[in-house]
Amino acid sequence: MNPLLSIVIICRNEAHIIGKTIAAAQCVSGDVVVVDSGSTDGTQSMVTNAGARLLETSWEGYGINKNKGVAIAKHDWILSIDADEILDDTLITQLQTLALTDSTIVYNIRFRAFLMDKMIRFGEWSGETHIRLYNRTHVHWNEAAVHEGLVFPEETVIKNIRQGYIHHYTTRSIGDFEEKTTNYANLNAEKYFSQGKKAGWIKCISSPAFSFIKNYIFRLGFLDGEAGFTVAKMNAWYTWLKYKRLRDLNKQD
C-alpha cells in the first residue's frame, strides 16, 4: 500500500461492480472513501462490508460530490475514480511504489474503455488519459454537474504514469448505455444553457453526423466490429440529444 494516498470513489446503484472496484483500490490504499448518492440496489451495504468508508449524500453534481469525499479523506494525496473504474495489476504496482513528495505534481493515468466485456481499441474511447491523482492542498474539482474538471494553479506540473491502466466498464447493456447517454446529454445541455450557449437546427444535424464519421471512419472505430459501430452510433446520438435539448431550452426561455 501507499501510506500517503487516499482513494475517493463516487457511485450510485453500482452493486454489480463496486466490490471489485474497492478490492483493487484497497491494494493501493488503506483509506478508501465511497460517496454514495442515493443507491437503491444495496450498494451501501456492499461498501461497508468491503471495509471502505461510506459517505451517503444527495446528488449535487459530479464535481461537488467528488469534493465531498475528498474533504473526509485521511490523506492529502487523492486518487479519484468512479465506481465502474478498476485499477489493473500493473497500475496497482506503480501506485504502491510512487513517491508522492511534491504537492504541485498531478499524475495522468491511461484508461481502457469497455462496452460490456468488449475492450474498445479505436474510436472516441481509445487512447484516453485523465488526471486523477493529485494533492488536495494544491488542486480541487470545479463544481460542474457534468464533465467536471480539476482546477490547477499555474505552477502545476503534469506527469504521466506510463505503465498500467484504469479499466472503465462503461455499461452493462445497451439499455444501460442508452440511459446513461440520455442523462449525460440532458446534463450537458443544461450546462450549456446556463452558459448562454445556443444551438440551431444546422448544428443539431451536422454535429452528430460529424461525430459518427470522425469516430467510426477516421479514428478507425469500424475495426472494433459491432461494438465500434455501437459506440460511434451512440456518441452521435448523444450529440444530437444534447443539442436538441439545448435548442428546446432556448425556445422555452
N, C-alpha and C positions, 0 to 999 in steps of 0.2 A: 504493500500500500504506500501511497504518498501521504505523509503526515501533514502536509501543508495545504491539502486540497479538499474542498467540499464539492459535492455534485448535486445540482438542483434540477429536478425533473418536473415539468408541468403535465397535467393529464386530466382527462375526463372520459369515463367509460372505456378504460383500456385494460380490463381484467384479462383479456386474451393474451396480452403480451407484457404487462407491467412486471411480472415476476422475473422474466428473462432479462429485462432492461435493468432491474435492480440488482440481480445477481452479477451481471457484468460490471455494473458500477461499483459494487462492493469489493471487487478485486482491485480497485484503484483507491478507494476512499472509505474510511470508517464512518464518514458523515454523509449520508445520502438523504436529501430532503425532497419529498414529493408534495407538490402543490396541487391539490385536487379541487376542481370547481364544480362540484355537484354530481359526482358519478352516481348512477342508479343500478350498476351491474355488479356491485360487490368489490370494486377496485380498492376501496378504503381498507377493508379487512385484509386483502392480499398484501397491501403495502405494509401494514403493521406486522402481519405475520412474517414477512420477509425481513423484518428488522430495520426498515427505513423509518425516518421521522415523517409524520403526516401533518400537513397544514391544510385544513379544509377552509375554503373561502368561496366567495361568489365570483362569477366571471366578469372581469373588468377589462379584458383585452390581454393579448399576449405579453406586451411589454410590462404592463403593470403587474400582472400575476407572476412573471419571472422575477421582478424586483422584490415581490413579497417573499419569495423563497430565499433569495439572496440575503435579505435582511436578517433571517434567522439562522443562516448557515454558521457553523462554528469557525470556519477559516476564511481568510480574505481571498485566497485563490479559488475561483469558481469555474467548474466545468458545467455548462448549461446544455441540457439535452431535452428532447421531447420523449414522451412515453413510448413512441414507436421507433426509437433510435437506439441501437445496441452496439456497444463497443466490441470490435473484434479482438482476437487474442494478441495480435501484433501491436495494436494501438494500446491495449492494456499494458503491455510490457513497456512501451515508450513512456506512458504517463507515470508508471510506477517509479521510473528512474529519472524523470525530468527534474532538473534543478530549477526550482522556482525562486529566484533570488532578486529579480529586477521587476518591480511593480509596473514599470512603463511598457513592458513587453506583453503583447497579446499573441495568441497562437491560432494559426489557421489549420483546420483539420480537413482531410479528404473524406468525401462521402461516396457510398454506393447506394443507389436507389433500387428498390424492388417493387414491381407490380405483382401483388400477391407473392408467389415464390420465385418469380422470374426476375433475375437481375437485368437492369436496363443498362446497356453498354453505349448507346448512342442517343442522339436527340437532345432535347432540352434537359433531361435529367442526368446526362452523362457529365463526368468531369467536375462535379460540384465540389466546392470547398467553402467552408464557413468558419468565421472566427467564433469559437465557442469557449475558449479558455482564456481567462483574464483575471486581473486583481480588482476587487470591488472598491478599493480605495482610489483607484485611478479611472475606472470605466464603469458605466452603468447602461441599462437598457432605456431607450426612449419609451414613451407611453403610447405608442401606436397600437391600435386594436388588432391590426394585422400587418404582416411584413415589417415587424418590429426590427429595430437595429440598435447596435451598440454605439454609444456616444464616446468618441475618443478625443482627448486633449491633443494639441499639436505635437507634443513630444513623444507620442505613442510609436512604438516600434513593432512591426508585424513580422513574426517568424512562422515558418511553415514546419509542421510536423510531417515529415516525408515518408514515414512508414506507418502502415495501419490505416484502418477506415472506421468510420461510423456507418453501420448498415441501417438504412432508413426504409422501414417496411411501411410504405405509404398507405396501403389499403388492403383489406381482406377480400373484397369482392367488387364487382363492377358497380353494384348498388351503393356500396360504401364510398367508392370513388366518386360517383355522381353526387352523393350527399355532401361530401367534403368540397367538391368543386363548386357546387351551388353556394355553400356557406362562404367560402373564400371570395367568390365573385361578388356576393352581396356586401360583405365587409369592405372589400376594396372599393366598390362603387360608392359606398357611404363615406369612405375616407377621401376619395377624390372630390366628392360633392362638398365636403366640409372645407376643402382646399380651394373651392371655387372653380374646379375644372368642369369642362363641358364635353359632350360627345355628339357629333352629328351623325346622320344616317350613313354617310360615306365611311366614317370610322368604324361604325358598327359592322359594316360589311367587309371592308378591306383589311382591318386588323386581324380578324380570325383567319381569313384566307392566307395572309402573310405568315401568321403563326404556324399554320399547318405546313405550308410549303417549306418554310425555313427549317422546321424541326424534322419533318419526315423525309424531305429530299436533301437539302443542303447539309444538314447535320446527321444524315445517314440513318435516321430513325427506322427506315424500312429494313435495315439489316437485323433489327430485333424481331422481325416477323410480325405476328399478330399483336404481340404486346407493344411493339413500337408503333403500330398503326393506332392502337387504342390510346396510348399516351398522347400522340400527336393530335388525334381527334378530340380528346377530352381537353387538352390545353387550348385548342381552338375554340371549343365550346365555352370554356371558362372565359376566354377573351370576349366572346360575343355576349355572354350573360353579364359580364362586368360593365360593358359599355351600354348595353340595353338598359340595365338597372340605373346607370348614371343618367342616361337620357330621360328615363321616366322620372327620376328625382328632379331633374332640371325642369321638366314640364310641370310637375306638381308645384314647384317653387314659383 
